[in-house]
């Protein structure tokens, strides 16, 4: 995609979504953000928020989470997809945070990805939200939108991410993930494509977009 069209897409996304928070996940600390992002994998933020509202009341730091125990963590997050695996990851993550990082969330990708349940996408989100690093997480929504638009075409998330890091101006790297995410959730969904309300319709390269 040429530079002019990239700039037009970024302008329209900024105009539409600039007033929104960078995430709909609810948290009040770096630790709560990390746990929320781990739980959000393949799950809706609204469901995660309902579970963490009660979970964080009883365990809002690694030590309290360990004392709560894996079994009780399961109880609090039982409405979230893959809750058993996530409970195990959270419990083990908290042990590692306490024993290796003095209970603090590490600020580097290398250290974050040593934590159970934390892959590249999760580490990118945490680095972006908590440490204001100019990382760009590529989840299913961002991957879909970038390929449909022709903004960043790639057959893997890492390929799309590498392209985005090259073409997105530094002053927008903190926000582009959330803008594309909101657009993917609300307009350009996987199966329900709402081209009739899409602000990017004229710039979109998707072969199967609806015709008007």
C-alpha positions as CSV (number, residue, x, y, z in Angstrom):
1,X,0.0,0.0,0.0
2,X,1.4,3.4,-0.9
3,X,2.2,6.0,1.7
4,X,-0.7,8.3,0.8
5,X,-3.3,5.6,1.5
6,X,-1.6,4.5,4.7
7,X,-1.8,8.1,5.9
8,X,-5.4,8.3,5.0
9,X,-6.2,5.1,6.8
10,X,-4.4,6.3,10.0
11,X,-6.1,9.7,9.8
12,X,-9.6,8.1,9.6
13,X,-8.8,5.6,12.4
14,X,-7.5,8.3,14.7
15,X,-10.5,10.5,14.1
16,X,-12.9,7.6,14.8
17,X,-11.2,6.0,17.8
18,X,-8.9,8.5,19.4
19,X,-11.2,9.2,22.3
20,X,-11.4,5.6,23.3
21,X,-9.1,4.0,25.9
22,X,-6.4,1.7,24.5
23,X,-8.1,-1.3,26.1
24,X,-11.5,-2.2,27.5
25,X,-9.9,-4.5,30.1
26,X,-10.2,-3.1,33.6
27,X,-7.2,-3.1,35.9
28,X,-5.5,-0.8,38.5
29,X,-1.9,-2.0,38.5
30,X,0.7,-3.6,36.2
31,X,0.1,-7.0,37.9
32,X,-3.7,-6.8,37.3
33,X,-3.0,-5.7,33.7
34,X,-0.8,-8.8,33.1
35,X,-3.3,-11.2,34.6
36,X,-6.2,-9.6,32.6
37,X,-4.3,-9.9,29.3
38,X,-3.4,-13.5,30.0
39,X,-7.1,-14.2,30.7
40,X,-8.2,-12.3,27.6
41,X,-6.7,-14.8,25.1
42,X,-9.5,-16.3,23.1
43,X,-12.0,-14.6,25.4
44,X,-14.1,-11.4,25.4
45,X,-12.9,-8.5,27.5
46,X,-16.3,-8.1,29.0
47,X,-16.3,-11.6,30.4
48,X,-12.7,-11.2,31.7
49,X,-13.7,-8.0,33.5
50,X,-16.6,-9.7,35.2
51,X,-14.3,-12.4,36.5
52,X,-11.4,-10.2,37.5
53,X,-13.7,-7.8,39.4
54,X,-14.1,-10.4,42.1
55,X,-10.7,-12.1,41.7
56,X,-8.8,-8.9,42.2
57,X,-10.8,-8.1,45.4
58,X,-9.2,-11.1,47.1
59,X,-5.9,-11.4,45.1
60,X,-4.4,-8.3,43.6
61,X,-0.7,-9.2,43.8
62,X,1.4,-12.3,43.3
63,X,1.6,-13.2,46.9
64,X,-2.1,-13.1,47.5
65,X,-2.7,-15.0,44.3
66,X,-0.4,-17.8,45.4
67,X,-2.1,-18.0,48.8
68,X,-5.4,-18.2,47.0
69,X,-4.2,-21.3,45.2
70,X,-4.8,-22.7,41.7
71,X,-8.0,-24.4,42.6
72,X,-9.7,-21.2,43.9
73,X,-8.3,-19.2,40.9
74,X,-10.2,-21.7,38.7
75,X,-13.4,-20.9,40.7
76,X,-13.1,-17.1,40.0
77,X,-12.3,-17.5,36.3
78,X,-14.5,-20.5,35.5
79,X,-16.6,-18.5,33.0
80,X,-13.5,-17.7,30.9
81,X,-12.5,-20.0,28.0
82,X,-9.6,-22.4,28.8
83,X,-9.9,-21.4,32.5
84,X,-8.1,-24.5,33.8
85,X,-5.0,-23.9,31.7
86,X,-5.1,-20.2,32.5
87,X,-5.5,-20.8,36.2
88,X,-2.4,-23.0,36.1
89,X,-0.5,-20.4,34.1
90,X,-1.5,-17.6,36.5
91,X,-0.5,-19.6,39.5
92,X,2.9,-20.5,38.1
93,X,3.4,-16.9,36.8
94,X,2.9,-15.5,40.3
95,X,5.4,-17.9,41.7
96,X,8.0,-16.8,39.2
97,X,7.1,-13.1,39.7
98,X,7.6,-13.4,43.4
99,X,10.7,-15.5,43.3
100,X,12.5,-13.9,40.4
101,X,11.2,-10.4,40.0
102,X,10.4,-9.4,43.6
103,X,6.7,-9.4,42.8
104,X,7.1,-6.9,40.0
105,X,6.0,-7.2,36.3
106,X,9.2,-7.2,34.2
107,X,9.5,-4.5,31.6
108,X,11.3,-6.4,28.8
109,X,9.9,-8.8,26.2
110,X,12.5,-11.4,27.0
111,X,11.6,-11.5,30.7
112,X,7.9,-11.3,30.1
113,X,7.9,-14.2,27.7
114,X,9.5,-16.4,30.4
115,X,6.2,-16.2,32.3
116,X,3.7,-19.1,31.7
117,X,0.9,-18.0,29.4
118,X,2.8,-15.0,28.0
119,X,3.6,-15.1,24.3
120,X,4.6,-12.4,21.9
121,X,1.1,-10.9,21.6
122,X,0.5,-10.8,25.4
123,X,4.0,-9.3,26.0
124,X,3.4,-6.6,23.3
125,X,0.1,-5.6,24.9
126,X,1.6,-5.4,28.4
127,X,4.6,-3.5,27.2
128,X,2.4,-1.1,25.3
129,X,-0.3,-0.5,28.1
130,X,1.9,-0.5,31.2
131,X,5.3,0.6,30.0
132,X,4.2,2.8,27.0
133,X,6.6,1.0,24.7
134,X,5.9,1.3,21.0
135,X,5.0,-2.3,20.5
136,X,2.2,-3.4,18.2
137,X,0.3,-6.6,19.2
138,X,-1.2,-8.5,16.3
139,X,-4.2,-10.5,17.5
140,X,-6.8,-12.1,15.3
141,X,-8.6,-8.8,14.7
142,X,-5.5,-6.8,13.8
143,X,-4.3,-9.7,11.6
144,X,-7.6,-9.8,9.7
145,X,-8.0,-6.1,9.3
146,X,-4.5,-5.5,8.0
147,X,-4.7,-8.3,5.4
148,X,-8.2,-7.2,4.3
149,X,-7.3,-3.6,4.0
150,X,-3.9,-4.3,2.3
151,X,-2.3,-2.2,5.0
152,X,0.1,-5.0,6.1
153,X,-0.2,-8.3,4.2
154,X,1.4,-11.3,5.8
155,X,0.5,-15.0,6.4
156,X,1.7,-14.9,10.0
157,X,1.2,-12.4,12.9
158,X,4.9,-11.8,13.2
159,X,5.1,-10.8,9.5
160,X,2.2,-8.4,9.9
161,X,3.8,-7.0,13.0
162,X,7.1,-6.4,11.3
163,X,5.4,-4.5,8.5
164,X,3.4,-2.4,10.8
165,X,6.5,-1.4,12.8
166,X,8.0,-0.1,9.6
167,X,5.0,1.8,8.2
168,X,3.3,3.2,11.3
169,X,4.7,6.6,12.5
170,X,6.2,6.5,16.0
171,X,3.5,8.9,17.4
172,X,0.8,6.3,16.5
173,X,2.4,3.1,17.5
174,X,1.0,3.3,21.0
175,X,-2.5,3.4,19.6
176,X,-2.7,1.5,16.3
177,X,-3.4,-1.9,17.9
178,X,-6.4,-0.6,19.8
179,X,-7.7,1.3,16.7
180,X,-7.6,-1.7,14.5
181,X,-8.9,-3.9,17.3
182,X,-12.0,-1.7,17.9
183,X,-12.6,-1.6,14.1
184,X,-12.3,-5.4,13.9
185,X,-14.7,-5.9,16.8
186,X,-17.3,-3.4,15.7
187,X,-17.2,-3.1,12.0
188,X,-15.0,-5.6,10.1
189,X,-15.8,-8.7,11.9
190,X,-14.7,-12.2,10.8
191,X,-18.2,-13.2,9.5
192,X,-20.3,-10.1,9.8
193,X,-18.7,-7.5,7.5
194,X,-20.4,-4.2,7.9
195,X,-19.0,-2.4,4.8
196,X,-22.0,0.0,4.8
197,X,-20.7,1.8,7.9
198,X,-17.0,1.3,7.3
199,X,-15.0,4.5,7.3
200,X,-12.2,2.7,5.4
201,X,-14.4,1.3,2.6
202,X,-13.0,3.3,-0.3
203,X,-9.4,2.5,0.8
204,X,-10.0,-1.2,1.4
205,X,-8.4,-3.8,-0.9
206,X,-10.5,-6.8,0.3
207,X,-11.8,-8.8,-2.7
208,X,-14.9,-9.9,-0.9
209,X,-16.0,-6.6,0.5
210,X,-19.7,-5.8,-0.1
211,X,-20.6,-3.8,-3.2
212,X,-22.7,-0.7,-3.1
